[in-house]
Amino acid sequence: SVSSSLAQQESVSISQNQQMSYQRRMERGEFITCTAPYGYRMPDGKNLVIEESEAREVRWMFQAYLDGNSVKRIAEEMNRKEVHNSWKRGVWYERLIRKMLSNEKYVGDVVMQKYFRDDHLAKKDRRNNGELDRYAVCEHHKPIVDRETFERVQQRMREQKERFTPPRGQTSPFTGMIY
């Protein structure tokens, strides 16, 4: 049991050192991620470079959303065109499209430490709601979408959310019954 306890302490120490290393790199504005977002590649392991064939699809998604298409319709169209992605066996979902449309990386910015891990053994990330500092780097890399288009998409997403989300505490007798 002493040996097990020492091994556990060593694991905690290594995790803390890794977290400090990440923290220092974020403070310096260095991008930390394991995978590049759709439309980008990381040939050297740390700099984002546009993958033009995927970038065309990203631009199309943003424009389609501004043209009045729903995220469901965009996902259906991406699946119909059989556009490859690396998630979920290549299937496009509404949630994925919504996440992409709100991802600041497509406009060239990076926000670091959106999520964090309390317990290195549980390997479960939590959304950072102010518990830790966030780091933002503007114009970090070449954008796929111009800032004006990105802001218009964000505005439309906010309007859609307000329009279809009932005020807090107000529910219909049919809530949860009709889909």
C-alpha positions as CSV (number, residue, x, y, z in Angstrom):
1,S,0.0,0.0,0.0
2,V,3.0,2.3,0.6
3,S,4.2,1.7,-2.9
4,S,0.7,2.4,-4.3
5,S,0.5,5.6,-2.3
6,L,3.8,6.8,-3.7
7,A,2.8,6.0,-7.2
8,Q,-0.4,8.0,-6.7
9,Q,1.5,11.0,-5.4
10,E,3.9,10.8,-8.4
11,S,0.9,10.8,-10.7
12,V,-0.6,13.9,-9.0
13,S,2.8,15.6,-9.2
14,I,3.2,14.9,-12.9
15,S,-0.3,16.2,-13.6
16,Q,0.3,19.4,-11.6
17,N,3.6,20.0,-13.6
18,Q,1.7,19.5,-16.8
19,Q,-1.0,22.0,-15.8
20,M,1.7,24.6,-14.9
21,S,3.3,24.1,-18.3
22,Y,0.0,24.6,-20.0
23,Q,-0.7,27.7,-17.9
24,R,2.6,29.3,-18.8
25,R,2.1,28.6,-22.5
26,M,-1.4,30.1,-22.4
27,E,0.0,33.2,-20.6
28,R,2.5,33.6,-23.5
29,G,-0.3,33.2,-26.0
30,E,0.8,29.9,-27.5
31,F,-2.0,27.8,-28.9
32,I,-2.6,24.5,-27.0
33,T,-4.7,21.8,-28.5
34,C,-4.6,18.2,-29.6
35,T,-6.6,18.5,-32.8
36,A,-7.1,21.3,-35.3
37,P,-10.7,22.4,-36.0
38,Y,-12.3,21.3,-39.3
39,G,-10.9,23.4,-42.0
40,Y,-7.4,23.6,-40.5
41,R,-4.4,21.4,-40.1
42,M,-1.4,21.6,-37.7
43,P,1.6,20.4,-39.7
44,D,4.1,21.4,-37.1
45,G,1.9,20.5,-34.1
46,K,1.3,24.0,-33.0
47,N,0.4,26.4,-35.9
48,L,-2.9,26.3,-37.7
49,V,-2.8,26.2,-41.5
50,I,-5.9,26.4,-43.7
51,E,-6.9,23.2,-45.5
52,E,-8.6,24.8,-48.5
53,S,-11.0,22.0,-49.5
54,E,-12.5,21.9,-46.0
55,A,-12.3,25.7,-45.7
56,R,-14.7,26.0,-48.7
57,E,-17.2,23.9,-46.8
58,V,-16.8,26.0,-43.6
59,R,-17.4,29.2,-45.6
60,W,-20.5,27.6,-47.2
61,M,-21.9,26.7,-43.8
62,F,-21.5,30.2,-42.5
63,Q,-23.1,31.7,-45.7
64,A,-25.9,29.1,-45.7
65,Y,-26.8,30.0,-42.2
66,L,-26.9,33.7,-43.0
67,D,-29.1,32.8,-46.0
68,G,-31.7,31.5,-43.6
69,N,-30.9,27.8,-43.5
70,S,-31.2,26.0,-40.2
71,V,-28.3,24.1,-38.6
72,K,-30.4,20.9,-39.2
73,R,-30.7,21.8,-42.9
74,I,-26.9,22.5,-43.1
75,A,-26.1,19.1,-41.4
76,E,-28.5,17.3,-43.8
77,E,-26.8,19.0,-46.8
78,M,-23.3,18.1,-45.6
79,N,-24.4,14.5,-45.1
80,R,-26.1,14.4,-48.6
81,K,-22.9,15.7,-50.2
82,E,-21.0,13.1,-48.2
83,V,-18.5,15.6,-47.0
84,H,-15.9,13.8,-44.8
85,N,-15.2,14.8,-41.3
86,S,-13.2,13.1,-38.6
87,W,-15.9,12.9,-35.9
88,K,-18.6,10.3,-35.4
89,R,-17.7,8.3,-38.5
90,G,-18.1,11.2,-40.8
91,V,-21.7,12.0,-39.9
92,W,-22.7,15.7,-39.5
93,Y,-25.0,16.6,-36.6
94,E,-26.9,19.8,-35.7
95,R,-24.8,20.1,-32.5
96,L,-21.6,19.9,-34.5
97,I,-22.7,22.6,-37.0
98,R,-23.8,24.9,-34.1
99,K,-20.5,24.4,-32.4
100,M,-18.6,25.2,-35.6
101,L,-20.7,28.3,-36.3
102,S,-19.8,29.7,-32.8
103,N,-16.1,28.7,-32.9
104,E,-13.9,31.8,-32.8
105,K,-11.0,30.0,-34.4
106,Y,-12.7,30.4,-37.8
107,V,-12.2,34.2,-37.5
108,G,-8.6,33.8,-36.5
109,D,-8.9,34.2,-32.7
110,V,-8.2,31.7,-30.0
111,V,-9.7,31.5,-26.5
112,M,-7.8,29.2,-24.3
113,Q,-8.9,27.4,-21.2
114,K,-12.6,27.2,-22.1
115,Y,-12.6,23.8,-20.3
116,F,-10.5,22.4,-17.5
117,R,-10.0,19.2,-15.6
118,D,-10.4,19.0,-11.8
119,D,-9.3,15.5,-11.4
120,H,-6.6,14.0,-13.7
121,L,-7.7,10.5,-12.9
122,A,-11.4,11.1,-13.9
123,K,-10.4,12.5,-17.3
124,K,-13.6,14.5,-17.3
125,D,-13.5,18.1,-18.6
126,R,-15.6,20.9,-17.0
127,R,-16.6,24.1,-18.7
128,N,-14.7,27.1,-17.3
129,N,-17.3,29.5,-15.9
130,G,-14.8,31.8,-14.2
131,E,-13.1,29.3,-12.0
132,L,-9.9,29.8,-13.9
133,D,-8.5,32.6,-16.1
134,R,-9.2,32.4,-19.8
135,Y,-6.7,33.7,-22.3
136,A,-7.8,35.3,-25.6
137,V,-5.4,35.9,-28.5
138,C,-6.8,37.9,-31.4
139,E,-5.6,37.4,-34.9
140,H,-3.6,34.3,-33.9
141,H,-3.8,32.7,-37.3
142,K,-5.2,33.2,-40.8
143,P,-9.0,33.2,-40.6
144,I,-11.3,31.2,-42.8
145,V,-14.3,33.5,-42.3
146,D,-14.2,37.3,-42.2
147,R,-15.1,39.0,-38.9
148,E,-18.2,40.7,-40.2
149,T,-19.7,37.3,-41.4
150,F,-18.8,35.7,-38.1
151,E,-20.5,38.5,-36.1
152,R,-23.6,38.4,-38.2
153,V,-23.8,34.6,-37.6
154,Q,-23.4,35.1,-33.9
155,Q,-26.2,37.7,-33.9
156,R,-28.5,35.4,-35.8
157,M,-27.8,32.6,-33.4
158,R,-28.6,34.8,-30.4
159,E,-31.9,35.9,-32.1
160,Q,-32.8,32.3,-32.8
161,K,-32.1,31.3,-29.2
162,E,-34.2,34.1,-27.8
163,R,-37.0,33.4,-30.2
164,F,-37.3,29.7,-29.5
165,T,-36.3,29.6,-25.8
166,P,-39.2,30.3,-23.4
167,P,-38.6,32.7,-20.5
168,R,-37.3,31.1,-17.3
169,G,-40.0,29.5,-15.3
170,Q,-42.6,29.6,-18.1
171,T,-43.5,26.3,-19.6
172,S,-46.4,25.0,-21.6
173,P,-48.5,22.1,-20.4
174,F,-47.2,20.3,-23.4
175,T,-43.5,20.7,-22.5
176,G,-41.7,17.4,-22.9
177,M,-44.7,15.8,-24.6
178,I,-44.4,17.0,-28.1
179,Y,-41.3,16.6,-30.3
